[in-house]
Amino acid sequence: MLSPILDVLPLSIRRIIESLPEREKKDLEEIRVRQERPLEVVHPLRSRFITPDGRLVHQKEHAFCPGKSVCVKMLNLISNHSLYALEEELRRGYVTIRGGHRIGLTGRVVVENGRVKHIQEVTGFNVRVAREVKGSARHFVPILGNGSLENLLIVSPPQCGKTTLLRDLVRIVSSGEGIPPRKVGVVDERSEIAGCVDGVPQHEVGPRTDVLDSCPKAEGMMMMIRSMSPDLLVVDEIGRREDSDAVFEAIHAGVHLFTTAHGRSMEEVCRRPGISELVREGVFSRYILLSRRKGPGTVEAVYDQSLNRIPESLAVRR
């Protein structure tokens, strides 16, 4: 699983990560590389710095600090020594690599006409380890609907497993595990659901799933409806006004929808202007609230269309 990540790490960092105990590598969520600052690794519920000999410590003074040459080398490995090929990714601030892993980029931003043109002098990398947890959504099948799918919104703060859950729901619906199979259209603006590389999904998203990769959600939803006639439309992280408008159009076109939104509670997400209208209009008939209270994927509650808690044994850890 880590092989594609190791391929884009400079040798000095690669050796350090490879020296970690197997249990630490298995649970690894992020590798944070910052120029002239401590190398950091993130696991569920904790983060620590890492020494040149692979020991995990809390004191930054003992940590390995990558220099400029290491960061330049890493960018060259990510781009295969062709920054021109990463022009769009440098504008968006992230790159998706083989295996569906995503690398966030930071550094000095170049702005042109008030818009980000690209990131220059990249000095920070956040390597997010993509994981498929097949079966993680299986116990939600009873709330998805049988003859007709429910419209679903998954709510959680960042890094609480909502995209992992959404991905497995896509696989289940597309494969027909416990429910009749459906055609699924995924608009994957940030390449996180399917993790496409060169347009090919790196994650298992089911045999009846079509993916529009790196496409803006609002425009992509209409493209998918017009061109691929999906039964279910899936997008990640709605919140802007144009997202909400596209959701209304999709629902009125007779397409079912699974999506996610950032928020620590239903009260918080309902205060977001772009989403509150969708809730008021009853667009979603099911809500799932996640947290990291017991680790990523902790299910806090399941709600119906009226935001009444569904009294079933579904609010358990994944």
C-alpha positions as CSV (number, residue, x, y, z in Angstrom):
1,M,0.0,0.0,0.0
2,L,2.8,2.4,0.8
3,S,4.9,1.5,-2.3
4,P,3.5,4.4,-4.5
5,I,4.3,6.8,-1.6
6,L,7.8,5.6,-1.1
7,D,8.4,6.1,-4.8
8,V,8.0,9.8,-4.4
9,L,9.9,10.3,-1.2
10,P,13.6,11.3,-1.4
11,L,15.9,8.6,-0.3
12,S,16.7,10.2,3.1
13,I,13.0,10.3,4.0
14,R,12.2,7.0,2.4
15,R,14.7,5.2,4.5
16,I,13.3,6.8,7.7
17,I,9.7,5.8,6.9
18,E,10.8,2.2,5.9
19,S,12.5,1.9,9.3
20,L,9.2,2.4,11.2
21,P,7.8,-0.7,12.9
22,E,5.2,-2.5,10.8
23,R,2.3,-1.6,13.1
24,E,3.2,2.1,12.7
25,K,3.3,1.8,9.0
26,K,0.0,0.0,8.9
27,D,-1.8,2.8,10.8
28,L,0.0,5.7,9.1
29,E,-2.4,8.5,8.0
30,E,-0.1,11.3,7.0
31,I,3.6,12.1,6.4
32,R,4.2,15.9,6.7
33,V,7.4,17.2,5.1
34,R,8.2,20.8,5.8
35,Q,11.4,22.5,4.6
36,E,13.9,23.2,7.5
37,R,11.3,21.9,10.0
38,P,10.7,18.6,11.8
39,L,9.5,15.6,9.8
40,E,6.1,14.6,11.2
41,V,4.0,11.4,10.9
42,V,0.3,11.3,11.9
43,H,-1.6,8.2,13.2
44,P,-5.1,8.0,14.5
45,L,-5.5,10.2,17.6
46,R,-1.8,11.2,17.7
47,S,1.0,12.8,15.8
48,R,4.8,12.6,16.5
49,F,8.0,13.7,15.0
50,I,10.5,11.2,13.7
51,T,14.3,11.0,14.2
52,P,16.9,10.3,11.5
53,D,17.0,6.7,12.7
54,G,13.2,6.2,12.6
55,R,12.3,6.7,16.3
56,L,9.0,8.5,17.0
57,V,9.4,11.3,19.5
58,H,7.5,14.3,20.8
59,Q,10.5,16.6,21.0
60,K,11.1,18.5,17.8
61,E,14.7,19.0,18.7
62,H,15.5,15.4,18.0
63,A,13.6,15.2,14.7
64,F,14.9,14.9,11.2
65,C,14.6,18.3,9.4
66,P,14.6,18.1,5.5
67,G,16.5,20.9,3.8
68,K,15.8,22.7,0.5
69,S,17.5,20.1,-1.6
70,V,15.3,17.3,-0.1
71,C,12.1,19.3,-0.9
72,V,13.3,20.0,-4.4
73,K,14.0,16.3,-4.9
74,M,10.6,15.4,-3.6
75,L,8.9,17.8,-6.0
76,N,10.9,16.4,-8.9
77,L,9.9,12.8,-8.0
78,I,6.2,13.8,-7.7
79,S,6.3,15.5,-11.1
80,N,8.6,13.0,-12.7
81,H,11.0,15.9,-13.3
82,S,8.5,17.8,-15.3
83,L,6.9,20.7,-13.4
84,Y,5.0,21.7,-16.5
85,A,3.1,18.5,-16.3
86,L,2.0,19.6,-12.8
87,E,0.8,23.1,-13.8
88,E,-2.9,22.4,-12.9
89,E,-2.0,20.6,-9.7
90,L,0.3,23.4,-8.6
91,R,-2.7,25.8,-9.1
92,R,-5.0,23.6,-7.0
93,G,-2.5,22.8,-4.3
94,Y,-2.5,19.0,-4.4
95,V,-1.4,16.0,-6.5
96,T,-3.0,12.6,-6.6
97,I,-0.5,9.8,-7.2
98,R,-0.8,6.1,-8.1
99,G,-2.8,4.2,-5.5
100,G,-5.1,7.2,-4.9
101,H,-2.8,8.8,-2.3
102,R,-3.0,12.6,-2.2
103,I,-0.2,15.1,-1.6
104,G,-1.0,18.6,-0.5
105,L,1.4,21.3,-1.4
106,T,2.3,24.6,0.3
107,G,4.8,27.3,-0.4
108,R,4.9,30.8,-2.1
109,V,1.8,31.4,-4.1
110,V,1.8,33.3,-7.4
111,V,-1.4,35.3,-7.9
112,E,-2.5,36.6,-11.3
113,N,-5.6,38.8,-11.8
114,G,-6.7,38.0,-8.2
115,R,-6.6,34.2,-8.8
116,V,-4.0,31.7,-7.7
117,K,-1.9,30.9,-10.8
118,H,0.4,28.2,-9.1
119,I,2.5,27.5,-6.1
120,Q,6.1,28.5,-6.5
121,E,9.0,27.3,-4.4
122,V,7.1,24.4,-2.8
123,T,8.3,24.0,0.8
124,G,5.7,21.8,2.3
125,F,4.1,18.4,1.5
126,N,1.3,16.6,3.2
127,V,1.2,13.0,2.0
128,R,-2.2,11.6,2.9
129,V,-2.4,7.8,2.9
130,A,-5.5,6.6,1.1
131,R,-7.2,3.6,2.4
132,E,-10.0,1.5,1.2
133,V,-12.0,0.0,4.1
134,K,-14.2,-2.4,2.2
135,G,-17.3,-3.3,4.1
136,S,-17.2,-0.2,6.4
137,A,-20.5,1.0,5.0
138,R,-22.3,-2.4,5.0
139,H,-24.3,-1.9,8.1
140,F,-25.8,1.3,6.6
141,V,-27.4,-0.7,3.7
142,P,-30.8,-0.8,5.5
143,I,-31.0,3.0,5.6
144,L,-30.1,3.5,2.0
145,G,-33.5,2.3,0.7
146,N,-34.4,-0.7,-1.4
147,G,-36.7,0.1,-4.2
148,S,-35.7,3.8,-4.2
149,L,-32.5,5.1,-2.8
150,E,-32.5,7.7,0.0
151,N,-30.6,11.0,-0.5
152,L,-27.7,11.0,1.9
153,L,-25.5,13.6,3.5
154,I,-22.5,12.5,5.6
155,V,-21.3,15.2,8.0
156,S,-18.0,15.3,9.9
157,P,-14.9,17.4,10.6
158,P,-11.9,16.8,8.5
159,Q,-10.2,13.4,8.7
160,C,-13.1,11.6,10.3
161,G,-13.6,9.0,7.6
162,K,-16.5,10.6,5.6
163,T,-14.8,10.1,2.2
164,T,-13.8,6.5,3.1
165,L,-17.4,5.8,4.0
166,L,-18.7,7.5,0.9
167,R,-16.4,5.5,-1.3
168,D,-17.6,2.2,0.2
169,L,-21.2,3.2,-0.3
170,V,-20.4,3.9,-4.0
171,R,-18.9,0.4,-4.3
172,I,-21.9,-1.2,-2.5
173,V,-24.5,0.5,-4.6
174,S,-22.6,-0.1,-7.9
175,S,-22.0,-3.7,-7.0
176,G,-25.5,-4.4,-5.7
177,E,-24.4,-5.7,-2.3
178,G,-27.7,-6.2,-0.4
179,I,-29.6,-3.8,-2.7
180,P,-30.4,-3.8,-6.4
181,P,-27.4,-2.5,-8.3
182,R,-27.5,1.0,-9.8
183,K,-25.5,3.1,-12.3
184,V,-23.4,5.5,-10.3
185,G,-21.9,8.8,-11.4
186,V,-19.0,10.2,-9.3
187,V,-17.9,13.8,-9.8
188,D,-14.5,13.7,-8.1
189,E,-13.3,17.3,-7.9
190,R,-10.4,16.6,-5.6
191,S,-9.6,13.0,-6.9
192,E,-10.3,11.6,-3.4
193,I,-13.3,9.3,-3.9
194,A,-12.0,7.2,-6.8
195,G,-8.4,8.4,-6.6
196,C,-8.0,8.5,-10.4
197,V,-4.6,8.6,-12.1
198,D,-4.8,9.5,-15.8
199,G,-8.6,9.1,-15.5
200,V,-8.5,5.5,-14.1
201,P,-9.8,4.9,-10.6
202,Q,-7.2,3.6,-8.2
203,H,-9.8,2.6,-5.6
204,E,-12.5,0.0,-6.1
205,V,-15.7,2.0,-6.8
206,G,-17.8,-0.8,-8.3
207,P,-18.5,-2.1,-11.9
208,R,-21.3,0.3,-12.7
209,T,-19.5,3.5,-11.7
210,D,-18.4,6.3,-14.0
211,V,-16.0,9.0,-12.8
212,L,-15.5,12.6,-13.8
213,D,-12.1,13.3,-12.3
214,S,-10.8,16.8,-11.3
215,C,-14.0,18.4,-12.4
216,P,-15.8,21.2,-10.5
217,K,-18.8,19.7,-8.7
218,A,-21.5,22.1,-9.9
219,E,-20.6,21.8,-13.6
220,G,-19.7,18.1,-13.3
221,M,-23.1,17.1,-11.9
222,M,-24.9,18.5,-14.9
223,M,-22.4,16.9,-17.3
224,M,-22.8,13.5,-15.6
225,I,-26.6,13.8,-15.8
226,R,-26.7,14.8,-19.4
227,S,-24.1,12.3,-20.6
228,M,-24.2,9.2,-18.4
229,S,-27.8,9.0,-17.0
230,P,-26.8,7.8,-13.5
231,D,-29.3,6.5,-11.0
232,L,-27.1,7.8,-8.2
233,L,-24.9,10.9,-8.3
234,V,-22.0,11.2,-5.8
235,V,-19.9,14.2,-4.9
236,D,-17.7,15.2,-2.0
237,E,-17.7,18.2,0.3
238,I,-20.5,20.5,-0.9
239,G,-20.9,23.9,0.7
240,R,-20.8,26.7,-1.9
241,R,-23.9,28.3,-3.4
242,E,-23.2,26.9,-6.8
243,D,-23.0,23.4,-5.3
244,S,-26.4,23.8,-3.7
245,D,-27.9,25.0,-6.9
246,A,-26.5,22.0,-8.8
247,V,-27.9,19.7,-6.1
248,F,-31.4,21.1,-6.5
249,E,-31.1,20.7,-10.3
250,A,-30.0,17.1,-9.9
251,I,-32.8,16.2,-7.5
252,H,-35.4,17.7,-9.7
253,A,-33.9,15.7,-12.6
254,G,-34.9,12.5,-10.7
255,V,-31.3,11.6,-9.7
256,H,-30.5,10.4,-6.2
257,L,-27.6,11.9,-4.4
258,F,-24.9,10.9,-1.8
259,T,-22.6,13.7,-0.7
260,T,-20.6,15.0,2.3
261,A,-20.1,18.3,4.2
262,H,-17.7,19.5,6.8
263,G,-19.2,20.1,10.3
264,R,-18.9,19.0,13.9
265,S,-22.7,18.7,14.4
266,M,-25.9,19.0,12.5
267,E,-26.5,22.4,14.1
268,E,-23.2,23.6,12.8
269,V,-23.7,22.4,9.3
270,C,-27.2,23.8,9.2
271,R,-25.7,27.3,9.8
272,R,-23.8,27.1,6.5
273,P,-25.9,29.2,4.0
274,G,-25.3,26.8,1.1
275,I,-26.5,23.7,3.0
276,S,-29.2,25.1,5.3
277,E,-31.5,25.7,2.3
278,L,-31.0,22.1,1.2
279,V,-31.9,20.9,4.7
280,R,-35.0,23.2,5.0
281,E,-36.3,21.9,1.6
282,G,-35.9,18.3,2.7
283,V,-33.5,17.4,0.0
284,F,-31.8,14.8,2.2
285,S,-33.7,12.0,3.7
286,R,-30.8,10.5,5.7
287,Y,-27.9,12.1,7.6
288,I,-24.9,10.3,9.1
289,L,-22.7,12.2,11.6
290,L,-19.1,11.0,12.1
291,S,-16.3,12.0,14.5
292,R,-12.9,10.8,15.6
293,R,-14.0,10.2,19.2
294,K,-13.0,6.6,19.1
295,G,-10.9,6.9,16.0
296,P,-11.7,7.8,12.4
297,G,-15.1,6.6,11.3
298,T,-16.9,6.9,14.7
299,V,-20.6,7.1,13.9
300,E,-22.2,9.5,16.4
301,A,-25.7,9.5,15.0
302,V,-28.0,8.8,12.1
303,Y,-30.9,11.2,11.4
304,D,-34.0,11.2,9.2
305,Q,-35.3,14.0,6.9
306,S,-36.6,15.9,9.9
307,L,-33.3,15.6,11.8
308,N,-34.9,13.2,14.2
309,R,-32.4,10.6,15.4
310,I,-33.0,7.2,14.1
311,P,-33.3,4.9,17.1
312,E,-31.3,2.0,15.6
313,S,-28.0,0.4,16.6
314,L,-26.2,2.2,13.8
315,A,-24.4,4.8,15.9
316,V,-21.3,2.5,16.5
317,R,-17.7,2.7,15.4
318,R,-17.1,1.6,11.9
